């Protein structure tokens, strides 16, 4: 799993002149409902992708909003983002998760 995370980070960070949101690859068009219906391995891969996306954004910010965090926050925020919106796309969810992580870090 760590290897897959690093691959995602390298892909996103490889585009230093672009915003992470502009270079997002992966399950960006999958809906929350599709993720909820997916098998366990697919769900794990989507969590890895979300962490990789956040890592790319984190790399471009001045404040390290991932320090001291594990996958628990991503899983909680994924659940919260998708709970009432089964048609929401993963790129939107990823952006919401990043905003929440930044907000939580700012409050510390």
N, C-alpha and C positions, 0 to 999 in steps of 0.2 A: 504494500500500500504506500509506503514512503517513496518508493521508486516512481510510482504513478503520479504522486504529488509533485515530485521534482520535475517530471516531464511536463506537467501542466504549467508549473511555474516558469520553466525555461521557455516554453512556447509563448507564453504571455509576455514575459520580460524580453523576449527576443525582438519585440517591436517597440523599442525605446522611444521612438518619435511619435507613437500613437497612444491614445488612451486605451486602457485595458478593455473598456466597453466597446471600443471600435474594432478590436481585434479578437473578440470572444469567439471561440470555436467550441464545439461540443454540443451538449444537449440543449442549446439555447431555445429551440422551438418546441421542446417537449412541454406539455402542460403539467400542472400539478396532478391532475387526475391520471395522466399516463404514468407519472412517477409513482403515484400511490398504488397503481395496478401492476407495476413492474416487479420482477423477481428480486430477491435479496441482493444478488450480485450487482444487478443494474443500479439498485438504490445506493449501494456502496460506491460505485463508480461515479454516480452523480454527486455524492458528498465530496469525493475527491476532487471532482471538477469544480465544485463550489469553493472549496478551500484554495484550489489553484487560482481561480478567478480573483478571490479576495487577496491572495498573495501578490498577484500582479498589481492590483490597485494599491496595496500596502507598500509595495516597492516604490511607487510613485508619490507617496505622501510623506510628509515630514514626521508625522506621529505614527509610531508602530502600534496599530490597533489589534494586531494578532499576538503580541507578546503575552505569554502566560495563558493562552487559550488552547483548548483542544477541540475535537469535533463535536462536543456536547452543545456548544453555543450554536453551531451550524445546524445541527439536527433540531434544536428547539426553535430557532428562527425559521427554518424551512417549514416546520409544522405550523407555526403561527402564520406565516405568509400564505400558506396554501389552504388553511383551515376553511375559510369561507369563500375562496375563489378557485374552484377546480379548473377553470379555464386560463388561469394565469400562467405565463410562460416562464421558463427557468431563467432567462436573462433578466427579466423583471424581478424575479425572486432574488437572484444574485445581487442585483443592485440594492434591493431593500435590505438584504443581510449586511452588506458592506456599510450602508448608512447606519444601521442599528449598532454595528460593532464600533463604528467611529463615535457615535453618540454615547455609547456605554463607556468607551475609553475616556472621552472628554469629561464625563461625570466623575470619574475616579479621582 
